[in-house]
Amino acid sequence: MVTNVRALDMHAGTVNGLTVVTLAGELDLAAAPALRLALRRAPDAALPDLAVDLSQVEFMDCAVVGVLIAALNTVRAQGGCLRLCGLTGGPMRLIELCRLDAVICLYDTAAAANAALCERHGSTHQLIPGGSVT
């Protein structure tokens, strides 16, 4: 499935039993609704974990942070973790400024993020206080 929203490209699939979403372009308020839909568990995924490849993302704003927190809480409520990979430049700085790097699994490469088991978390996760579960 490929969706074009302004300057954003999305592709979702399943790798090693987990949902993998690859994003490219600009992630802003206009892309948030489509992004929220894309960051859902694939029907054929065996694991609740969600891996998101951001290596081709040029820009990301605070509206996307809200979408990522909602996805994180949803995935954790299902017993999984949110894995982001390929963050650089402005998007990485935004994640660090919001201190999401302390609660979201960050990986340098898609291969590491798409591994069947998360290197950082066990099977139990906590919701971010004040975050919404979708």
Phi and psi in radians as a Rosetta constraint file:
Dihedral C 1 N 2 CA 2 C 2 CIRCULARHARMONIC -2.126 0.35
Dihedral N 2 CA 2 C 2 N 3 CIRCULARHARMONIC 2.277 0.35
Dihedral C 2 N 3 CA 3 C 3 CIRCULARHARMONIC -2.151 0.35
Dihedral N 3 CA 3 C 3 N 4 CIRCULARHARMONIC 2.306 0.35
Dihedral C 3 N 4 CA 4 C 4 CIRCULARHARMONIC -1.875 0.35
Dihedral N 4 CA 4 C 4 N 5 CIRCULARHARMONIC 2.151 0.35
Dihedral C 4 N 5 CA 5 C 5 CIRCULARHARMONIC -2.266 0.35
Dihedral N 5 CA 5 C 5 N 6 CIRCULARHARMONIC 1.890 0.35
Dihedral C 5 N 6 CA 6 C 6 CIRCULARHARMONIC 0.896 0.35
Dihedral N 6 CA 6 C 6 N 7 CIRCULARHARMONIC -2.132 0.35
Dihedral C 6 N 7 CA 7 C 7 CIRCULARHARMONIC -1.715 0.35
Dihedral N 7 CA 7 C 7 N 8 CIRCULARHARMONIC 0.543 0.35
Dihedral C 7 N 8 CA 8 C 8 CIRCULARHARMONIC -2.058 0.35
Dihedral N 8 CA 8 C 8 N 9 CIRCULARHARMONIC 2.357 0.35
Dihedral C 8 N 9 CA 9 C 9 CIRCULARHARMONIC -2.094 0.35
Dihedral N 9 CA 9 C 9 N 10 CIRCULARHARMONIC 2.394 0.35
Dihedral C 9 N 10 CA 10 C 10 CIRCULARHARMONIC -2.272 0.35
Dihedral N 10 CA 10 C 10 N 11 CIRCULARHARMONIC 2.488 0.35
Dihedral C 10 N 11 CA 11 C 11 CIRCULARHARMONIC -2.422 0.35
Dihedral N 11 CA 11 C 11 N 12 CIRCULARHARMONIC 2.275 0.35
Dihedral C 11 N 12 CA 12 C 12 CIRCULARHARMONIC -2.113 0.35
Dihedral N 12 CA 12 C 12 N 13 CIRCULARHARMONIC 2.514 0.35
Dihedral C 12 N 13 CA 13 C 13 CIRCULARHARMONIC -2.842 0.35
Dihedral N 13 CA 13 C 13 N 14 CIRCULARHARMONIC -2.961 0.35
Dihedral C 13 N 14 CA 14 C 14 CIRCULARHARMONIC -2.179 0.35
Dihedral N 14 CA 14 C 14 N 15 CIRCULARHARMONIC 2.309 0.35
Dihedral C 14 N 15 CA 15 C 15 CIRCULARHARMONIC -2.362 0.35
Dihedral N 15 CA 15 C 15 N 16 CIRCULARHARMONIC 2.278 0.35
Dihedral C 15 N 16 CA 16 C 16 CIRCULARHARMONIC 0.902 0.35
Dihedral N 16 CA 16 C 16 N 17 CIRCULARHARMONIC 0.566 0.35
Dihedral C 16 N 17 CA 17 C 17 CIRCULARHARMONIC 1.480 0.35
Dihedral N 17 CA 17 C 17 N 18 CIRCULARHARMONIC -0.040 0.35
Dihedral C 17 N 18 CA 18 C 18 CIRCULARHARMONIC -2.021 0.35
Dihedral N 18 CA 18 C 18 N 19 CIRCULARHARMONIC 2.725 0.35
Dihedral C 18 N 19 CA 19 C 19 CIRCULARHARMONIC -1.303 0.35
Dihedral N 19 CA 19 C 19 N 20 CIRCULARHARMONIC 2.296 0.35
Dihedral C 19 N 20 CA 20 C 20 CIRCULARHARMONIC -2.161 0.35
Dihedral N 20 CA 20 C 20 N 21 CIRCULARHARMONIC 2.199 0.35
Dihedral C 20 N 21 CA 21 C 21 CIRCULARHARMONIC -2.060 0.35
Dihedral N 21 CA 21 C 21 N 22 CIRCULARHARMONIC 2.198 0.35
Dihedral C 21 N 22 CA 22 C 22 CIRCULARHARMONIC -1.887 0.35
Dihedral N 22 CA 22 C 22 N 23 CIRCULARHARMONIC 2.250 0.35
Dihedral C 22 N 23 CA 23 C 23 CIRCULARHARMONIC -2.090 0.35
Dihedral N 23 CA 23 C 23 N 24 CIRCULARHARMONIC 2.575 0.35
Dihedral C 23 N 24 CA 24 C 24 CIRCULARHARMONIC -2.551 0.35
Dihedral N 24 CA 24 C 24 N 25 CIRCULARHARMONIC 2.511 0.35
Dihedral C 24 N 25 CA 25 C 25 CIRCULARHARMONIC 1.893 0.35
Dihedral N 25 CA 25 C 25 N 26 CIRCULARHARMONIC -2.423 0.35
Dihedral C 25 N 26 CA 26 C 26 CIRCULARHARMONIC -1.975 0.35
Dihedral N 26 CA 26 C 26 N 27 CIRCULARHARMONIC 2.256 0.35
Dihedral C 26 N 27 CA 27 C 27 CIRCULARHARMONIC -1.870 0.35
Dihedral N 27 CA 27 C 27 N 28 CIRCULARHARMONIC 1.891 0.35
Dihedral C 27 N 28 CA 28 C 28 CIRCULARHARMONIC -2.431 0.35
Dihedral N 28 CA 28 C 28 N 29 CIRCULARHARMONIC -3.003 0.35
Dihedral C 28 N 29 CA 29 C 29 CIRCULARHARMONIC -0.946 0.35
Dihedral N 29 CA 29 C 29 N 30 CIRCULARHARMONIC -0.689 0.35
Dihedral C 29 N 30 CA 30 C 30 CIRCULARHARMONIC -1.136 0.35
Dihedral N 30 CA 30 C 30 N 31 CIRCULARHARMONIC -0.515 0.35
Dihedral C 30 N 31 CA 31 C 31 CIRCULARHARMONIC -1.534 0.35
Dihedral N 31 CA 31 C 31 N 32 CIRCULARHARMONIC -0.239 0.35
Dihedral C 31 N 32 CA 32 C 32 CIRCULARHARMONIC -0.966 0.35
Dihedral N 32 CA 32 C 32 N 33 CIRCULARHARMONIC -0.822 0.35
Dihedral C 32 N 33 CA 33 C 33 CIRCULARHARMONIC -1.064 0.35
Dihedral N 33 CA 33 C 33 N 34 CIRCULARHARMONIC -0.754 0.35
Dihedral C 33 N 34 CA 34 C 34 CIRCULARHARMONIC -1.192 0.35
Dihedral N 34 CA 34 C 34 N 35 CIRCULARHARMONIC -0.642 0.35
Dihedral C 34 N 35 CA 35 C 35 CIRCULARHARMONIC -1.136 0.35
Dihedral N 35 CA 35 C 35 N 36 CIRCULARHARMONIC -0.726 0.35
Dihedral C 35 N 36 CA 36 C 36 CIRCULARHARMONIC -1.014 0.35
Dihedral N 36 CA 36 C 36 N 37 CIRCULARHARMONIC -0.718 0.35
Dihedral C 36 N 37 CA 37 C 37 CIRCULARHARMONIC -1.215 0.35
Dihedral N 37 CA 37 C 37 N 38 CIRCULARHARMONIC -0.647 0.35
Dihedral C 37 N 38 CA 38 C 38 CIRCULARHARMONIC -1.226 0.35
Dihedral N 38 CA 38 C 38 N 39 CIRCULARHARMONIC -0.496 0.35
Dihedral C 38 N 39 CA 39 C 39 CIRCULARHARMONIC -1.569 0.35
Dihedral N 39 CA 39 C 39 N 40 CIRCULARHARMONIC 0.895 0.35
Dihedral C 39 N 40 CA 40 C 40 CIRCULARHARMONIC -2.123 0.35
Dihedral N 40 CA 40 C 40 N 41 CIRCULARHARMONIC 2.709 0.35
Dihedral C 40 N 41 CA 41 C 41 CIRCULARHARMONIC -1.060 0.35
Dihedral N 41 CA 41 C 41 N 42 CIRCULARHARMONIC 2.294 0.35
Dihedral C 41 N 42 CA 42 C 42 CIRCULARHARMONIC -1.195 0.35
Dihedral N 42 CA 42 C 42 N 43 CIRCULARHARMONIC 2.533 0.35
Dihedral C 42 N 43 CA 43 C 43 CIRCULARHARMONIC -1.032 0.35
Dihedral N 43 CA 43 C 43 N 44 CIRCULARHARMONIC -0.521 0.35
Dihedral C 43 N 44 CA 44 C 44 CIRCULARHARMONIC -1.699 0.35
Dihedral N 44 CA 44 C 44 N 45 CIRCULARHARMONIC 0.153 0.35
Dihedral C 44 N 45 CA 45 C 45 CIRCULARHARMONIC -1.332 0.35
Dihedral N 45 CA 45 C 45 N 46 CIRCULARHARMONIC 2.325 0.35
Dihedral C 45 N 46 CA 46 C 46 CIRCULARHARMONIC -1.556 0.35
Dihedral N 46 CA 46 C 46 N 47 CIRCULARHARMONIC -0.395 0.35
Dihedral C 46 N 47 CA 47 C 47 CIRCULARHARMONIC -1.905 0.35
Dihedral N 47 CA 47 C 47 N 48 CIRCULARHARMONIC 2.623 0.35
Dihedral C 47 N 48 CA 48 C 48 CIRCULARHARMONIC -1.372 0.35
Dihedral N 48 CA 48 C 48 N 49 CIRCULARHARMONIC -0.203 0.35
Dihedral C 48 N 49 CA 49 C 49 CIRCULARHARMONIC -1.120 0.35
Dihedral N 49 CA 49 C 49 N 50 CIRCULARHARMONIC 2.633 0.35
Dihedral C 49 N 50 CA 50 C 50 CIRCULARHARMONIC -2.251 0.35
Dihedral N 50 CA 50 C 50 N 51 CIRCULARHARMONIC 2.140 0.35
Dihedral C 50 N 51 CA 51 C 51 CIRCULARHARMONIC -1.866 0.35
Dihedral N 51 CA 51 C 51 N 52 CIRCULARHARMONIC 2.317 0.35
Dihedral C 51 N 52 CA 52 C 52 CIRCULARHARMONIC -2.184 0.35
Dihedral N 52 CA 52 C 52 N 53 CIRCULARHARMONIC 2.072 0.35
Dihedral C 52 N 53 CA 53 C 53 CIRCULARHARMONIC -1.581 0.35
Dihedral N 53 CA 53 C 53 N 54 CIRCULARHARMONIC 1.993 0.35
Dihedral C 53 N 54 CA 54 C 54 CIRCULARHARMONIC -1.925 0.35
Dihedral N 54 CA 54 C 54 N 55 CIRCULARHARMONIC 0.295 0.35
Dihedral C 54 N 55 CA 55 C 55 CIRCULARHARMONIC -1.123 0.35
Dihedral N 55 CA 55 C 55 N 56 CIRCULARHARMONIC -0.376 0.35
Dihedral C 55 N 56 CA 56 C 56 CIRCULARHARMONIC -1.879 0.35
Dihedral N 56 CA 56 C 56 N 57 CIRCULARHARMONIC 0.248 0.35
Dihedral C 56 N 57 CA 57 C 57 CIRCULARHARMONIC -1.508 0.35
Dihedral N 57 CA 57 C 57 N 58 CIRCULARHARMONIC 2.174 0.35
Dihedral C 57 N 58 CA 58 C 58 CIRCULARHARMONIC -1.585 0.35
Dihedral N 58 CA 58 C 58 N 59 CIRCULARHARMONIC -0.520 0.35
Dihedral C 58 N 59 CA 59 C 59 CIRCULARHARMONIC -2.599 0.35
Dihedral N 59 CA 59 C 59 N 60 CIRCULARHARMONIC 2.528 0.35
Dihedral C 59 N 60 CA 60 C 60 CIRCULARHARMONIC -2.577 0.35
Dihedral N 60 CA 60 C 60 N 61 CIRCULARHARMONIC 2.336 0.35
Dihedral C 60 N 61 CA 61 C 61 CIRCULARHARMONIC -1.989 0.35
Dihedral N 61 CA 61 C 61 N 62 CIRCULARHARMONIC -3.120 0.35
Dihedral C 61 N 62 CA 62 C 62 CIRCULARHARMONIC -1.145 0.35
Dihedral N 62 CA 62 C 62 N 63 CIRCULARHARMONIC -0.442 0.35
Dihedral C 62 N 63 CA 63 C 63 CIRCULARHARMONIC -1.072 0.35
Dihedral N 63 CA 63 C 63 N 64 CIRCULARHARMONIC -0.610 0.35
Dihedral C 63 N 64 CA 64 C 64 CIRCULARHARMONIC -1.235 0.35
Dihedral N 64 CA 64 C 64 N 65 CIRCULARHARMONIC -0.584 0.35
Dihedral C 64 N 65 CA 65 C 65 CIRCULARHARMONIC -1.012 0.35
Dihedral N 65 CA 65 C 65 N 66 CIRCULARHARMONIC -0.759 0.35
Dihedral C 65 N 66 CA 66 C 66 CIRCULARHARMONIC -1.072 0.35
Dihedral N 66 CA 66 C 66 N 67 CIRCULARHARMONIC -0.702 0.35
Dihedral C 66 N 67 CA 67 C 67 CIRCULARHARMONIC -1.141 0.35
Dihedral N 67 CA 67 C 67 N 68 CIRCULARHARMONIC -0.725 0.35
Dihedral C 67 N 68 CA 68 C 68 CIRCULARHARMONIC -1.139 0.35
Dihedral N 68 CA 68 C 68 N 69 CIRCULARHARMONIC -0.691 0.35
Dihedral C 68 N 69 CA 69 C 69 CIRCULARHARMONIC -1.134 0.35
Dihedral N 69 CA 69 C 69 N 70 CIRCULARHARMONIC -0.728 0.35
Dihedral C 69 N 70 CA 70 C 70 CIRCULARHARMONIC -1.086 0.35
Dihedral N 70 CA 70 C 70 N 71 CIRCULARHARMONIC -0.753 0.35
Dihedral C 70 N 71 CA 71 C 71 CIRCULARHARMONIC -1.120 0.35
Dihedral N 71 CA 71 C 71 N 72 CIRCULARHARMONIC -0.723 0.35
Dihedral C 71 N 72 CA 72 C 72 CIRCULARHARMONIC -1.026 0.35
Dihedral N 72 CA 72 C 72 N 73 CIRCULARHARMONIC -0.831 0.35
Dihedral C 72 N 73 CA 73 C 73 CIRCULARHARMONIC -1.143 0.35
Dihedral N 73 CA 73 C 73 N 74 CIRCULARHARMONIC -0.666 0.35
Dihedral C 73 N 74 CA 74 C 74 CIRCULARHARMONIC -1.125 0.35
Dihedral N 74 CA 74 C 74 N 75 CIRCULARHARMONIC -0.833 0.35
Dihedral C 74 N 75 CA 75 C 75 CIRCULARHARMONIC -1.109 0.35
Dihedral N 75 CA 75 C 75 N 76 CIRCULARHARMONIC -0.741 0.35
Dihedral C 75 N 76 CA 76 C 76 CIRCULARHARMONIC -1.152 0.35
Dihedral N 76 CA 76 C 76 N 77 CIRCULARHARMONIC -0.651 0.35
Dihedral C 76 N 77 CA 77 C 77 CIRCULARHARMONIC -1.098 0.35
Dihedral N 77 CA 77 C 77 N 78 CIRCULARHARMONIC -0.427 0.35
Dihedral C 77 N 78 CA 78 C 78 CIRCULARHARMONIC -1.615 0.35
Dihedral N 78 CA 78 C 78 N 79 CIRCULARHARMONIC 0.026 0.35
Dihedral C 78 N 79 CA 79 C 79 CIRCULARHARMONIC 1.590 0.35
Dihedral N 79 CA 79 C 79 N 80 CIRCULARHARMONIC 0.245 0.35
Dihedral C 79 N 80 CA 80 C 80 CIRCULARHARMONIC -1.998 0.35
Dihedral N 80 CA 80 C 80 N 81 CIRCULARHARMONIC -2.905 0.35
Dihedral C 80 N 81 CA 81 C 81 CIRCULARHARMONIC -2.400 0.35
Dihedral N 81 CA 81 C 81 N 82 CIRCULARHARMONIC 2.743 0.35
Dihedral C 81 N 82 CA 82 C 82 CIRCULARHARMONIC -1.689 0.35
Dihedral N 82 CA 82 C 82 N 83 CIRCULARHARMONIC 2.243 0.35
Dihedral C 82 N 83 CA 83 C 83 CIRCULARHARMONIC -2.076 0.35
Dihedral N 83 CA 83 C 83 N 84 CIRCULARHARMONIC 2.153 0.35
Dihedral C 83 N 84 CA 84 C 84 CIRCULARHARMONIC -1.935 0.35
Dihedral N 84 CA 84 C 84 N 85 CIRCULARHARMONIC 2.459 0.35
Dihedral C 84 N 85 CA 85 C 85 CIRCULARHARMONIC -2.377 0.35
Dihedral N 85 CA 85 C 85 N 86 CIRCULARHARMONIC 2.749 0.35
Dihedral C 85 N 86 CA 86 C 86 CIRCULARHARMONIC 1.350 0.35
Dihedral N 86 CA 86 C 86 N 87 CIRCULARHARMONIC 0.255 0.35
Dihedral C 86 N 87 CA 87 C 87 CIRCULARHARMONIC -1.216 0.35
Dihedral N 87 CA 87 C 87 N 88 CIRCULARHARMONIC 2.306 0.35
Dihedral C 87 N 88 CA 88 C 88 CIRCULARHARMONIC -2.515 0.35
Dihedral N 88 CA 88 C 88 N 89 CIRCULARHARMONIC 2.943 0.35
Dihedral C 88 N 89 CA 89 C 89 CIRCULARHARMONIC 0.924 0.35
Dihedral N 89 CA 89 C 89 N 90 CIRCULARHARMONIC -2.363 0.35
Dihedral C 89 N 90 CA 90 C 90 CIRCULARHARMONIC -1.014 0.35
Dihedral N 90 CA 90 C 90 N 91 CIRCULARHARMONIC -0.800 0.35
Dihedral C 90 N 91 CA 91 C 91 CIRCULARHARMONIC -1.038 0.35
Dihedral N 91 CA 91 C 91 N 92 CIRCULARHARMONIC -0.683 0.35
Dihedral C 91 N 92 CA 92 C 92 CIRCULARHARMONIC -1.170 0.35
Dihedral N 92 CA 92 C 92 N 93 CIRCULARHARMONIC -0.721 0.35
Dihedral C 92 N 93 CA 93 C 93 CIRCULARHARMONIC -1.075 0.35
Dihedral N 93 CA 93 C 93 N 94 CIRCULARHARMONIC -0.695 0.35
Dihedral C 93 N 94 CA 94 C 94 CIRCULARHARMONIC -1.107 0.35
Dihedral N 94 CA 94 C 94 N 95 CIRCULARHARMONIC -0.769 0.35
Dihedral C 94 N 95 CA 95 C 95 CIRCULARHARMONIC -1.067 0.35
Dihedral N 95 CA 95 C 95 N 96 CIRCULARHARMONIC -0.733 0.35
Dihedral C 95 N 96 CA 96 C 96 CIRCULARHARMONIC -1.195 0.35
Dihedral N 96 CA 96 C 96 N 97 CIRCULARHARMONIC -0.740 0.35
Dihedral C 96 N 97 CA 97 C 97 CIRCULARHARMONIC -1.066 0.35
Dihedral N 97 CA 97 C 97 N 98 CIRCULARHARMONIC -0.651 0.35
Dihedral C 97 N 98 CA 98 C 98 CIRCULARHARMONIC -1.457 0.35
Dihedral N 98 CA 98 C 98 N 99 CIRCULARHARMONIC -0.016 0.35
Dihedral C 98 N 99 CA 99 C 99 CIRCULARHARMONIC 1.043 0.35
Dihedral N 99 CA 99 C 99 N 100 CIRCULARHARMONIC 0.467 0.35
Dihedral C 99 N 100 CA 100 C 100 CIRCULARHARMONIC -1.293 0.35
Dihedral N 100 CA 100 C 100 N 101 CIRCULARHARMONIC -0.312 0.35
Dihedral C 100 N 101 CA 101 C 101 CIRCULARHARMONIC -1.124 0.35
Dihedral N 101 CA 101 C 101 N 102 CIRCULARHARMONIC -0.261 0.35
Dihedral C 101 N 102 CA 102 C 102 CIRCULARHARMONIC -1.483 0.35
Dihedral N 102 CA 102 C 102 N 103 CIRCULARHARMONIC -0.316 0.35
Dihedral C 102 N 103 CA 103 C 103 CIRCULARHARMONIC -2.142 0.35
Dihedral N 103 CA 103 C 103 N 104 CIRCULARHARMONIC -0.229 0.35
Dihedral C 103 N 104 CA 104 C 104 CIRCULARHARMONIC -1.928 0.35
Dihedral N 104 CA 104 C 104 N 105 CIRCULARHARMONIC 2.429 0.35
Dihedral C 104 N 105 CA 105 C 105 CIRCULARHARMONIC -1.295 0.35
Dihedral N 105 CA 105 C 105 N 106 CIRCULARHARMONIC 2.132 0.35
Dihedral C 105 N 106 CA 106 C 106 CIRCULARHARMONIC -1.916 0.35
Dihedral N 106 CA 106 C 106 N 107 CIRCULARHARMONIC 2.356 0.35
Dihedral C 106 N 107 CA 107 C 107 CIRCULARHARMONIC -2.279 0.35
Dihedral N 107 CA 107 C 107 N 108 CIRCULARHARMONIC 2.614 0.35
Dihedral C 107 N 108 CA 108 C 108 CIRCULARHARMONIC -1.316 0.35
Dihedral N 108 CA 108 C 108 N 109 CIRCULARHARMONIC -0.638 0.35
Dihedral C 108 N 109 CA 109 C 109 CIRCULARHARMONIC -2.145 0.35
Dihedral N 109 CA 109 C 109 N 110 CIRCULARHARMONIC 2.736 0.35
Dihedral C 109 N 110 CA 110 C 110 CIRCULARHARMONIC -1.151 0.35
Dihedral N 110 CA 110 C 110 N 111 CIRCULARHARMONIC -0.637 0.35
Dihedral C 110 N 111 CA 111 C 111 CIRCULARHARMONIC -1.052 0.35
Dihedral N 111 CA 111 C 111 N 112 CIRCULARHARMONIC -0.740 0.35
Dihedral C 111 N 112 CA 112 C 112 CIRCULARHARMONIC -1.198 0.35
Dihedral N 112 CA 112 C 112 N 113 CIRCULARHARMONIC -0.718 0.35
Dihedral C 112 N 113 CA 113 C 113 CIRCULARHARMONIC -1.186 0.35
Dihedral N 113 CA 113 C 113 N 114 CIRCULARHARMONIC -0.513 0.35
Dihedral C 113 N 114 CA 114 C 114 CIRCULARHARMONIC -1.588 0.35
Dihedral N 114 CA 114 C 114 N 115 CIRCULARHARMONIC 0.146 0.35
Dihedral C 114 N 115 CA 115 C 115 CIRCULARHARMONIC -1.103 0.35
Dihedral N 115 CA 115 C 115 N 116 CIRCULARHARMONIC 2.656 0.35
Dihedral C 115 N 116 CA 116 C 116 CIRCULARHARMONIC -1.076 0.35
Dihedral N 116 CA 116 C 116 N 117 CIRCULARHARMONIC -0.591 0.35
Dihedral C 116 N 117 CA 117 C 117 CIRCULARHARMONIC -2.038 0.35
Dihedral N 117 CA 117 C 117 N 118 CIRCULARHARMONIC 2.414 0.35
Dihedral C 117 N 118 CA 118 C 118 CIRCULARHARMONIC -1.284 0.35
Dihedral N 118 CA 118 C 118 N 119 CIRCULARHARMONIC 2.317 0.35
Dihedral C 118 N 119 CA 119 C 119 CIRCULARHARMONIC -1.293 0.35
Dihedral N 119 CA 119 C 119 N 120 CIRCULARHARMONIC -0.375 0.35
Dihedral C 119 N 120 CA 120 C 120 CIRCULARHARMONIC -1.723 0.35
Dihedral N 120 CA 120 C 120 N 121 CIRCULARHARMONIC -0.685 0.35
Dihedral C 120 N 121 CA 121 C 121 CIRCULARHARMONIC -1.897 0.35
Dihedral N 121 CA 121 C 121 N 122 CIRCULARHARMONIC 2.640 0.35
Dihedral C 121 N 122 CA 122 C 122 CIRCULARHARMONIC -1.508 0.35
Dihedral N 122 CA 122 C 122 N 123 CIRCULARHARMONIC -2.718 0.35
Dihedral C 122 N 123 CA 123 C 123 CIRCULARHARMONIC -1.541 0.35
Dihedral N 123 CA 123 C 123 N 124 CIRCULARHARMONIC -0.139 0.35
Dihedral C 123 N 124 CA 124 C 124 CIRCULARHARMONIC -1.911 0.35
Dihedral N 124 CA 124 C 124 N 125 CIRCULARHARMONIC 2.263 0.35
Dihedral C 124 N 125 CA 125 C 125 CIRCULARHARMONIC -2.284 0.35
Dihedral N 125 CA 125 C 125 N 126 CIRCULARHARMONIC 2.767 0.35
Dihedral C 125 N 126 CA 126 C 126 CIRCULARHARMONIC -1.984 0.35
Dihedral N 126 CA 126 C 126 N 127 CIRCULARHARMONIC 2.547 0.35
Dihedral C 126 N 127 CA 127 C 127 CIRCULARHARMONIC -1.291 0.35
Dihedral N 127 CA 127 C 127 N 128 CIRCULARHARMONIC 2.593 0.35
Dihedral C 127 N 128 CA 128 C 128 CIRCULARHARMONIC -1.265 0.35
Dihedral N 128 CA 128 C 128 N 129 CIRCULARHARMONIC 2.222 0.35
Dihedral C 128 N 129 CA 129 C 129 CIRCULARHARMONIC -0.963 0.35
Dihedral N 129 CA 129 C 129 N 130 CIRCULARHARMONIC 2.351 0.35
Dihedral C 129 N 130 CA 130 C 130 CIRCULARHARMONIC 1.432 0.35
Dihedral N 130 CA 130 C 130 N 131 CIRCULARHARMONIC -0.150 0.35
Dihedral C 130 N 131 CA 131 C 131 CIRCULARHARMONIC -1.374 0.35
Dihedral N 131 CA 131 C 131 N 132 CIRCULARHARMONIC 2.719 0.35
Dihedral C 131 N 132 CA 132 C 132 CIRCULARHARMONIC -1.730 0.35
Dihedral N 132 CA 132 C 132 N 133 CIRCULARHARMONIC 2.601 0.35
Dihedral C 132 N 133 CA 133 C 133 CIRCULARHARMONIC -1.871 0.35
Dihedral N 133 CA 133 C 133 N 134 CIRCULARHARMONIC 2.158 0.35
